[in-house]
Amino acid sequence: MREVIFDTETTGLDPKTGDRMVEIGCVEMIGRVETGRTFHAYYNPDRDMPAEAERVHGLSAAFLASKPRFAEGVDALLDFLGDAPLVAHNATFDFGFLNNELQLLGRDPIDMGRMVDTVAIARKKHPGAKLSLDALCTRYGIDRSHRVKHGALLDAELLAQVYVELTGGRQIGLGLADAPADPLGPAPLTPNAPWHRPSTDRPRREPRLHVASPEELERHAAFIADIKGAIWTS
């Protein structure tokens, strides 16, 4: 299954009061394995950058002034997102800003049914524990030493690793469940070779007969008769 893990950076906390999305980073996963495909963009919000927000992500109004507006890159973003489930940390926040940008353009919002919230997953798996991205990276031994400030793509890459751990660990990425189906159907289960399927590119040979000789049968009968108090004789 294809999933997209994403994160946003914004000018503040509430799009309803005029805050805007200024950065988005997306990581593609298939079968809970990163494919190497990513999407990253900065956007000019056409407004100032509050100092408290800039302290979090380091994106100044001067830096963003030369970046394209969301309207100029919306199609490329939507093409990358496709119809995949969208995974985010505290996902209602990120969905709120993303859908606000779409609605400002008169575009349809992204269906909230596609939302996967890793905070909700972590709260269920680790009740009472700290649930920040930093805390979960520490819990799972994920290196975040290069995370000096928040960054949408960096945080999405870290979250992708956290998401794998929250949903079963790294062994789920082995791809066993996605292996191509055997065109011959399930291998027959036999006492001698429970997982063996005969080769189809060699001439078929009749199975060898393994029948005890009269002498072997006689020795076996003598051995059985010498057993005292055998349960099959009671």
TILOZA-926598 format. One line per field, with one value per residue (C-alpha): residue in one letter; x, z, y. Coordinates in steps of 0.25 Angstrom, whole numbers, padded with zeros to 4 digits. Each point is the difference from the previous one (the first is absolute). Example, Ala and Ser with C-alpha at 12.3 -4.5 7.8 and 13.67 -1.06 7.14 Angstrom:
# residues 2
res <- a	s
px <- 0049	0006
pz <- 0031	-0002
py <- -0018	0014
***
This chain:
# residues 234
res <- m	r	e	v	i	f	d	t	e	t	t	g	l	d	p	k	t	g	d	r	m	v	e	i	g	c	v	e	m	i	g	r	v	e	t	g	r	t	f	h	a	y	y	n	p	d	r	d	m	p	a	e	a	e	r	v	h	g	l	s	a	a	f	l	a	s	k	p	r	f	a	e	g	v	d	a	l	l	d	f	l	g	d	a	p	l	v	a	h	n	a	t	f	d	f	g	f	l	n	n	e	l	q	l	l	g	r	d	p	i	d	m	g	r	m	v	d	t	v	a	i	a	r	k	k	h	p	g	a	k	l	s	l	d	a	l	c	t	r	y	g	i	d	r	s	h	r	v	k	h	g	a	l	l	d	a	e	l	l	a	q	v	y	v	e	l	t	g	g	r	q	i	g	l	g	l	a	d	a	p	a	d	p	l	g	p	a	p	l	t	p	n	a	p	w	h	r	p	s	t	d	r	p	r	r	e	p	r	l	h	v	a	s	p	e	e	l	e	r	h	a	a	f	i	a	d	i	k	g	a	i	w	t	s
px <- 0000	0005	0000	0005	0006	0000	0003	-0003	0006	-0008	-0001	-0008	-0010	-0013	-0004	-0013	0007	0008	0012	0006	0008	0014	0006	-0004	0009	-0005	0006	-0006	-0001	-0005	-0002	0006	0013	0005	0002	0009	-0011	-0002	-0007	0005	-0005	0001	-0011	-0001	-0012	-0002	0001	0010	0007	-0003	0013	-0005	-0002	0013	0007	-0006	0003	0010	-0008	0000	-0009	0012	0004	-0015	-0002	0007	-0007	-0012	-0014	-0008	-0009	0012	0004	-0013	-0002	0014	-0003	-0014	0007	0010	-0011	-0009	-0010	0009	-0003	0007	0008	0004	0003	-0011	-0007	-0012	0010	0007	-0014	-0006	0011	0001	-0015	0000	0009	-0008	-0013	0006	0002	-0014	0005	-0006	0006	0007	-0010	0003	-0003	0014	0007	0009	0004	0013	-0003	-0013	0008	0011	-0010	-0007	0013	0007	-0010	0005	0013	0006	-0006	0009	0007	0013	-0004	-0004	0013	0007	-0009	0003	0014	-0001	0011	-0005	0013	-0001	-0013	0004	-0013	-0013	0000	-0012	0008	0010	-0012	-0008	0013	0001	-0015	0001	0009	-0008	-0013	0007	0003	-0013	-0007	0008	0015	0010	-0003	-0013	0008	0005	-0011	-0004	-0015	0002	0008	-0006	-0010	0005	-0007	-0001	-0008	0004	0011	-0006	0003	0006	0007	0013	0001	-0010	0005	0006	-0006	0005	0008	-0008	0012	0005	-0005	-0009	0004	-0008	0002	0009	-0007	0004	-0005	0006	0006	-0005	0012	-0002	-0015	0005	0010	-0010	-0011	0010	0004	-0014	-0003	0011	-0006	-0006	-0013	-0002	-0013	-0004	-0001	-0009
pz <- 0000	-0004	0012	0000	0013	0001	0009	-0002	0006	0002	0004	0013	0006	-0007	-0014	0004	0005	-0013	0003	-0013	-0004	-0004	-0002	-0002	-0001	-0004	0000	-0008	0006	-0007	0009	0012	-0008	-0004	-0016	0000	-0007	0008	-0002	0006	-0002	0006	-0002	0001	0010	-0004	0014	0011	0008	0015	0008	0009	-0013	-0006	0013	-0003	-0014	-0004	-0012	-0001	-0009	-0008	-0003	-0004	-0008	-0012	0000	-0008	0005	0004	-0013	-0009	0006	0004	-0012	0002	0015	-0003	-0010	0010	0011	-0010	0007	0011	0015	0006	0013	0009	0014	0007	-0014	0002	0001	-0013	-0007	0005	-0007	-0013	-0002	0004	-0012	-0009	0004	-0002	-0015	-0001	0000	0006	0014	0002	0006	0015	-0001	-0006	0013	0008	0013	0006	0013	0002	-0003	0010	0010	-0001	0000	0011	0009	0009	-0007	-0007	-0014	-0007	-0013	0008	0011	-0009	-0007	0013	0004	-0013	-0001	-0013	-0002	0000	0003	-0013	0004	0005	-0004	-0005	-0015	-0008	-0008	0011	0010	-0011	-0001	0015	0001	-0011	0009	0012	-0007	-0004	0015	0004	-0009	0002	-0002	-0011	-0003	-0006	-0012	-0004	-0011	0003	0000	-0014	-0007	-0013	0000	-0004	-0013	0004	0012	0015	0001	0004	0015	0001	0012	-0007	-0006	0005	-0008	-0012	-0014	-0010	-0012	-0013	-0009	0003	-0005	0010	0007	0007	0015	0005	0008	0015	0004	0012	-0004	0006	0009	0005	0003	0008	0008	0003	0005	0009	0005	0003	0007	0009	0006	0013	0004	-0013	0000	-0014	0006	0012
py <- 0000	0014	0010	0014	0006	0015	0012	0015	0012	0013	0014	-0004	-0009	0003	0002	0006	0012	0002	-0009	-0007	-0012	0004	-0014	-0014	-0013	-0014	-0013	-0012	-0014	-0013	-0011	0008	0001	0014	0000	0012	0009	0013	0013	0013	0014	0014	0010	0015	0003	0014	0005	0002	-0011	0001	-0001	-0012	-0008	0004	-0005	-0014	-0002	0011	0005	0015	0009	0004	-0014	-0004	0013	-0006	-0014	-0003	0001	-0012	0002	-0002	-0013	-0006	-0010	-0006	-0002	-0007	-0009	-0004	-0003	-0007	-0008	-0006	0000	0012	-0002	0012	0003	0007	-0001	0009	0011	-0003	-0004	0013	0009	-0008	0000	0015	0003	-0009	0007	0014	-0004	-0006	-0014	-0012	-0003	-0013	-0011	-0001	-0015	-0001	0005	-0008	0006	-0005	0007	-0008	-0013	0004	0003	-0013	-0008	0008	0006	0011	0001	0013	0000	0010	-0003	0002	-0009	-0011	0000	-0001	-0012	-0007	0003	0009	0010	0014	0007	0008	0006	0013	0007	-0005	-0003	-0006	-0010	-0004	-0002	-0008	-0009	-0002	-0003	-0010	-0008	0002	-0004	-0014	-0002	0004	-0010	-0012	0002	-0001	-0015	0005	0005	-0013	-0001	-0014	0003	0007	-0012	-0004	-0011	-0014	-0002	-0015	0003	-0004	-0011	-0013	-0004	-0014	-0007	-0001	0014	0010	0012	-0007	0002	-0010	0007	0002	0000	-0014	-0014	-0006	-0013	-0010	0000	-0010	-0011	-0001	-0014	-0008	-0013	-0013	-0001	0014	-0003	-0012	0007	0011	-0010	-0006	0014	0003	-0013	0002	0013	-0003	0007	0007	0008	-0006	-0014	0004
***
